[in-house]
């Protein structure tokens, strides 16, 4: 799952909370849940010494960590953990420790459903209503295959503002489905692709209905136990789980805080699995060896679903399907409160890589390490070598490009290099690889600039995994204005309008933002934090410049203020108004 791949769960705080403490002595070590893989020792092949150093620098002893395992051709090249399992107690992370894997869960859910397909108990063409008869499909036919491939058009519940205040509540699968069942569809089934946690919740419910077992019991008896994955389970918060580590989030300036609490019933079949890197290597072996499913079923699972017009979705059944260094990959990442992860299989190279971290992706990106590890093992870069482009020619691409209604991609030049940033986020270098084509040196995403009459008028993004985006049109905005924090104070908002905005807004289950009028300005205070002054940018948008955040107030059709949107750190957090 989950945080946008359930990323919308991330905490949107208005102030930093807990500073990273210095490294502490190891006071205790969590009991290992199961014997380690072939070798219980740390393994660092000399060919990956530079990667080992980079991981150690990224996940130092005083902060959150990562557990990494790399195998090629049956030989383990790297098995090591970095950083802390518990920062407050000073417990070092070990390879045997148990972490949330987030949306890597989806491949287990997909295989569970496909096992039922192979047994003749389920068909990819079955309609959702055959198993959930009262599910409102709004006159459309939504199939099991649509759920597996993120092409159902059903609204992902992690994108629904009304879901956010329920995070701390335990929900049954039926109650979780009720969160999104009445939502309008995003598109007609099979006509487009949009990452969707709701589809995998429905798959979990279907697995339970057909098998007569709970989702957790089905995975335990049909997958985990047969494969010897003794450190893997569907998470429950009340269970005592040896080796389970704590998860962490960061705010601006890399200030550390404990991850926001979320009931483990919410990720469910979209992201609720806990595992270890050793167990995921066992899982990778099963996948590579074609166990559990028929050969044709595996082939379809690892084939990208085709969208109308021949456009590839870049997604099969529970896995992204892509390439790296010219070789095919089958992979998936995971983001969930306090944790991030990435797993990659390169069939032709017999390479398996798993990176699990107990820090959210803002701290460090596991996918970046997966691709760099693959580069090092294969002895070649996955990004196409740069071509020579005169610095003056790069100026044709600089400018501001609109993404959606409010977001922007800003392209700038610094000397002989081109950079892109999303809004006021960090700049990423773009490497020129062909005329009008550039590649992100961080992720391998390809940027293709579109011309009309010789002038650059837009840019199209093709992520390394997933489908290609539409064209982001070039705007007339100045780069300096788009990249700068919003100016405030020059707009006068009537007192009556400010009074209408005053009230209490629910950002998260434990975080309420209180807005009040103080003369001709608004004041905002989040639970347990200092009060700050908001400056008006427009009649509906206000900014807290020292926090690099903006707040937009929204009204319903009758004109009543019903919620605000907090925009901070590149994320938008809807907060409904409380009575």
Residue pairs with C-beta under 8 A, 6 or more apart in sequence:
1 102
1 103
1 105
1 106
1 158
1 197
1 200
1 267
1 270
1 271
1 272
1 334
1 335
1 336
2 9
2 102
2 103
2 158
2 197
2 266
2 267
2 270
2 271
2 334
2 335
2 336
2 337
3 9
3 10
3 102
3 158
3 335
3 336
3 337
3 360
4 10
4 158
4 195
4 335
5 102
5 103
5 195
5 197
5 271
5 333
5 334
5 335
6 102
6 103
6 158
6 197
6 267
6 270
6 271
6 335
6 336
7 158
7 335
7 361
7 571
8 158
8 159
8 164
8 571
8 573
9 158
9 164
9 167
9 260
9 262
9 336
9 337
10 249
10 260
10 337
10 360
10 571
11 249
11 257
11 259
11 260
11 508
11 511
12 507
12 508
12 511
12 566
12 568
12 569
12 571
12 573
13 251
13 257
13 511
13 526
13 529
14 513
14 524
14 526
14 529
14 532
14 544
14 547
14 549
14 566
14 568
15 251
15 526
15 529
15 530
15 547
16 251
16 252
16 253
16 255
16 257
17 251
17 255
17 257
18 255
18 256
18 257
18 258
19 255
19 256
20 62
20 63
20 87
20 254
20 255
20 256
21 62
21 87
21 88
22 62
23 60
23 61
23 62
23 90
24 62
24 89
24 90
25 90
26 90
26 91
26 92
27 89
27 90
27 91
28 89
28 91
29 91
29 92
29 94
30 85
30 91
30 94
30 97
30 242
30 243
30 244
30 245
31 242
31 243
32 94
32 96
32 97
32 231
32 242
32 243
33 96
33 98
33 230
33 231
33 241
33 242
33 243
33 276
34 96
34 230
34 231
34 276
34 278
34 279
35 230
36 95
36 96
36 278
37 69
37 76
37 79
37 278
37 281
37 282
38 76
39 76
39 79
40 96
41 79
42 79
42 80
42 95
43 76
43 77
43 78
43 79
43 80
44 52
44 78
44 80
45 77
45 78
47 77
47 376
47 377
48 70
48 77
48 78
48 373
48 376
48 377
50 376
51 78
51 369
51 372
51 373
51 376
52 78
52 80
54 369
54 372
55 66
55 68
55 80
55 82
55 369
56 82
58 66
58 82
58 364
58 369
59 65
59 66
59 82
59 83
59 357
59 359
59 364
60 82
60 83
61 83
61 84
61 92
62 84
62 87
63 83
63 84
63 87
63 248
63 256
63 359
63 363
64 83
64 84
64 87
64 247
64 248
64 256
64 357
64 358
64 359
64 363
65 81
65 82
65 83
65 84
65 85
65 92
65 93
65 357
65 358
65 359
66 81
66 82
66 83
66 93
66 355
66 356
66 357
66 358
66 359
66 364
66 366
66 369
67 80
67 81
67 82
67 93
67 94
67 95
67 97
67 99
67 276
67 277
67 355
67 356
67 357
68 78
68 79
68 80
68 81
68 82
68 277
68 353
68 354
68 355
68 356
68 369
68 373
69 76
69 78
69 79
69 95
69 277
69 278
69 280
69 281
69 352
69 353
69 354
70 76
70 77
70 78
70 79
70 351
70 352
70 353
70 373
70 377
71 77
71 281
71 284
71 351
71 352
72 349
72 350
72 351
72 352
72 377
73 350
74 350
76 281
77 377
78 373
79 95
79 277
79 278
80 95
81 92
81 93
81 94
81 95
81 97
82 93
83 92
83 93
83 358
84 90
84 91
84 92
84 93
85 91
85 92
85 93
85 94
85 97
85 245
85 246
85 358
86 245
86 246
87 246
87 248
87 256
88 246
93 245
93 358
94 243
95 276
95 277
95 278
96 231
96 243
96 276
96 278
97 243
97 244
97 245
97 276
98 231
98 241
98 242
98 243
98 244
98 245
98 274
98 275
98 276
99 244
99 245
99 247
99 274
99 275
99 276
99 339
99 341
99 356
99 357
99 358
100 235
100 247
100 271
100 273
100 274
100 334
100 336
100 337
100 338
100 339
100 341
101 271
101 273
101 274
101 275
101 280
101 334
101 339
101 341
101 343
101 356
102 267
102 271
102 333
102 334
102 335
102 336
102 339
102 340
102 341
103 197
103 270
103 271
103 332
103 333
103 334
103 335
103 336
104 273
104 275
104 280
104 332
104 333
104 334
104 341
104 342
104 343
105 200
105 267
105 269
105 270
105 271
105 272
105 273
105 334
106 200
106 269
106 270
106 271
106 318
106 332
107 287
107 318
107 319
107 332
108 219
108 223
108 273
108 283
108 318
109 200
109 203
109 204
109 207
109 215
109 269
109 270
109 318
110 148
110 203
110 301
110 317
110 318
110 319
111 223
111 292
111 293
111 301
111 318
112 207
112 215
112 218
112 219
112 222
112 223
113 122
113 144
113 148
113 203
113 206
113 207
113 317
114 293
114 297
114 301
114 317
115 222
115 292
115 293
116 122
116 207
116 210
116 211
117 123
117 124
117 144
117 297
118 293
118 294
118 297
121 210
122 144
122 206
122 210
123 144
124 143
124 144
124 145
124 148
125 143
125 144
125 145
126 143
126 144
127 137
127 141
127 142
127 143
128 135
128 137
128 142
128 143
128 144
128 147
128 202
128 206
129 135
129 137
131 205
131 206
131 209
131 210
132 177
132 202
132 205
132 206
132 209
135 177
135 181
135 202
136 181
136 182
138 184
138 185
140 153
140 185
140 188
140 189
141 189
142 152
142 153
142 154
142 189
143 189
144 203
144 206
145 151
145 305
145 317
146 152
146 153
146 189
146 190
146 199
147 199
147 200
147 202
147 203
148 199
148 203
148 316
148 317
148 318
149 193
149 305
149 313
149 315
149 316
149 317
150 193
150 194
150 195
150 196
150 199
150 313
150 315
151 189
151 190
151 191
151 192
151 193
151 305
151 307
151 313
152 185
152 189
152 196
152 198
152 199
153 185
153 186
153 187
153 188
153 189
153 191
153 192
153 194
154 180
154 183
154 185
154 186
154 196
154 198
154 199
154 202
155 180
155 183
155 184
155 185
155 186
155 196
155 198
156 180
156 194
156 195
156 196
156 197
156 198
156 199
157 163
157 176
157 179
157 180
157 197
157 198
157 201
158 197
160 179
160 180
160 183
161 563
161 574
161 575
161 576
162 179
162 576
163 179
163 180
164 506
164 507
164 508
164 509
164 573
164 574
164 575
165 506
165 508
165 509
165 576
166 179
166 266
166 509
167 260
167 261
167 262
167 263
167 266
167 508
167 509
168 261
168 262
168 263
168 509
168 510
169 263
170 263
170 265
171 179
171 263
171 265
171 266
172 265
173 201
173 204
173 205
173 208
173 215
173 268
174 205
176 201
176 265
176 266
176 268
177 198
177 201
177 202
177 205
180 198
180 201
186 192
186 194
187 194
190 307
190 308
191 307
191 308
192 307
193 305
193 307
193 313
193 314
193 315
193 466
193 467
195 466
197 270
197 271
198 270
200 268
200 269
200 270
200 271
201 268
201 269
201 270
203 269
204 215
204 268
204 269
204 270
205 269
207 215
207 218
207 269
208 214
208 215
208 218
211 218
213 221
215 234
215 268
215 269
216 233
216 234
216 236
219 234
219 273
220 233
220 234
223 229
223 292
224 230
224 232
224 233
227 282
227 283
227 286
227 291
228 282
229 275
229 279
229 282
229 283
230 279
231 243
231 274
231 275
231 276
231 278
231 279
232 273
232 274
232 275
232 276
232 279
232 283
233 239
233 241
233 273
233 274
234 272
234 273
234 274
235 241
235 264
235 267
235 272
235 273
235 274
236 264
237 263
237 264
241 274
243 276
244 274
245 358
246 258
246 259
246 338
246 358
247 258
247 259
247 336
247 337
247 338
247 339
247 358
247 359
247 360
248 256
248 257
248 258
248 259
248 338
248 358
248 359
248 360
248 363
249 256
249 257
249 258
249 259
249 260
249 337
249 338
249 359
249 360
249 362
249 363
250 256
250 257
250 359
250 360
250 362
250 363
251 257
251 569
252 547
252 548
252 569
254 363
258 338
259 337
259 338
259 339
259 360
260 337
260 338
260 508
260 510
261 337
261 509
261 510
262 336
262 337
264 272
265 272
267 336
271 334
271 336
275 283
275 356
276 356
277 354
277 355
277 356
280 343
280 354
280 356
281 352
281 354
284 343
284 345
284 352
284 354
285 352
286 292
287 298
287 330
287 345
288 345
288 347
288 350
288 352
290 298
293 301
300 316
300 317
301 316
301 317
301 318
301 319
302 316
302 319
302 321
302 330
303 316
303 321
304 312
304 313
304 314
304 315
304 316
304 321
305 312
305 313
305 315
305 316
306 312
306 313
307 313
307 467
311 467
311 468
312 467
313 466
313 467
314 320
314 321
314 322
314 463
314 465
314 466
314 467
315 321
315 466
315 467
316 330
318 332
319 330
319 331
319 332
320 329
320 330
320 331
320 332
320 465
320 466
321 328
321 329
321 330
322 328
322 329
322 331
322 464
322 465
323 329
324 344
324 346
324 371
324 374
324 382
324 444
324 464
325 374
325 375
325 378
325 380
325 381
325 382
327 346
327 348
327 349
327 378
328 346
328 347
328 348
329 344
329 345
329 346
330 344
330 345
330 346
330 347
331 342
331 343
331 344
331 345
331 370
331 465
332 342
332 343
333 340
333 341
333 342
333 343
333 366
333 367
334 340
334 341
334 342
335 341
335 360
335 361
337 360
338 358
338 359
338 360
339 356
339 357
339 358
339 359
339 360
340 357
340 359
340 360
340 361
340 363
340 364
340 365
340 366
341 354
341 355
341 356
341 357
341 366
342 353
342 354
342 355
342 366
342 367
342 369
342 370
343 352
343 353
343 354
343 355
343 370
344 351
344 352
344 353
344 354
344 370
344 371
344 374
345 351
345 352
346 352
346 374
349 374
349 377
349 378
351 374
351 377
351 378
353 370
353 373
353 374
355 366
355 367
355 369
355 370
355 373
356 366
357 363
357 364
357 366
362 569
365 442
367 443
368 442
368 443
371 382
371 443
371 444
371 464
374 382
375 381
375 382
382 444
383 431
383 433
383 439
383 441
383 444
384 431
384 433
384 434
384 439
385 433
386 431
386 432
386 433
387 432
387 433
387 434
388 432
389 416
389 432
391 413
391 415
391 416
394 413
394 416
394 417
394 418
394 432
395 413
396 449
396 455
396 456
397 411
397 413
397 418
397 438
397 449
397 456
397 459
398 411
398 412
398 413
398 418
398 479
399 410
399 411
399 456
399 474
399 475
399 479
400 408
400 409
400 410
400 411
400 474
400 475
400 477
400 478
400 479
400 482
401 408
401 409
401 410
401 411
401 458
401 459
401 472
401 473
401 474
401 475
402 408
402 472
402 473
402 474
402 475
403 409
403 422
403 472
407 422
407 423
408 422
408 423
408 475
408 477
408 482
409 420
409 421
409 422
409 459
409 461
409 472
410 420
410 421
410 422
410 423
410 479
410 482
410 483
411 418
411 419
411 420
411 430
411 459
411 479
412 418
412 419
412 420
412 421
412 427
412 479
412 483
413 419
417 429
417 430
418 429
418 430
418 432
418 438
419 427
419 428
419 429
419 430
420 427
420 428
420 430
420 440
420 447
421 427
421 428
421 483
422 570
423 570
424 483
424 484
424 485
424 548
425 570
428 440
428 441
428 442
428 443
429 440
429 441
429 442
430 438
430 439
430 440
430 441
430 447
431 438
431 439
431 440
431 441
432 438
433 439
433 446
436 448
436 449
436 450
436 451
436 456
437 446
437 447
437 448
437 449
438 446
438 447
438 449
439 445
439 446
439 447
440 446
440 447
443 463
443 464
444 464
445 461
445 462
445 463
445 464
446 461
446 462
446 464
447 459
447 460
447 461
447 462
448 459
448 460
448 462
449 456
449 458
449 459
449 460
450 456
450 457
450 458
450 459
450 460
450 471
451 457
456 474
457 473
457 474
458 471
458 472
458 473
458 474
459 471
459 472
459 474
460 468
460 469
460 470
460 471
460 472
461 468
461 469
461 472
462 468
462 469
463 469
485 543
485 545
485 548
486 537
486 541
486 543
486 545
486 550
487 537
488 534
488 535
488 536
488 537
488 542
488 543
488 545
489 535
489 536
491 536
491 537
491 538
491 539
492 520
492 536
493 520
493 536
493 539
495 517
495 520
497 539
498 517
498 520
498 521
498 522
499 517
500 561
501 515
501 517
501 522
501 553
501 561
501 564
502 515
502 516
502 517
502 522
503 514
503 515
503 561
503 577
503 578
504 512
504 513
504 514
504 515
504 577
504 578
505 512
505 513
505 514
505 515
505 563
505 564
505 575
505 576
505 577
505 578
506 512
506 575
506 576
506 578
507 513
507 526
507 566
507 573
507 575
510 527
511 526
511 527
512 526
512 527
512 578
513 524
513 525
513 526
513 527
513 564
513 566
513 575
514 524
514 525
514 526
515 522
515 523
515 524
515 534
515 564
516 522
516 523
517 523
518 533
521 533
521 534
521 535
521 536
522 533
522 534
522 536
522 542
523 531
523 532
523 533
523 534
524 531
524 532
524 533
524 534
524 544
524 551
525 531
525 532
532 544
532 546
532 547
533 544
534 542
534 543
534 544
534 551
535 542
535 543
535 544
535 545
536 542
537 543
537 550
540 552
540 553
540 554
541 550
541 551
541 552
541 553
542 550
542 551
542 553
543 549
543 550
543 551
544 550
544 551
547 568
548 568
548 569
549 566
549 567
549 568
550 566
550 567
550 568
551 564
551 565
551 566
551 567
552 564
552 565
552 567
553 561
553 563
553 564
554 561
554 562
554 563
554 564
554 565
555 561
555 562
556 562
561 577
562 576
562 577
563 574
563 575
563 576
563 577
564 574
564 575
564 577
565 572
565 573
565 574
565 575
566 572
566 573
566 575
567 573
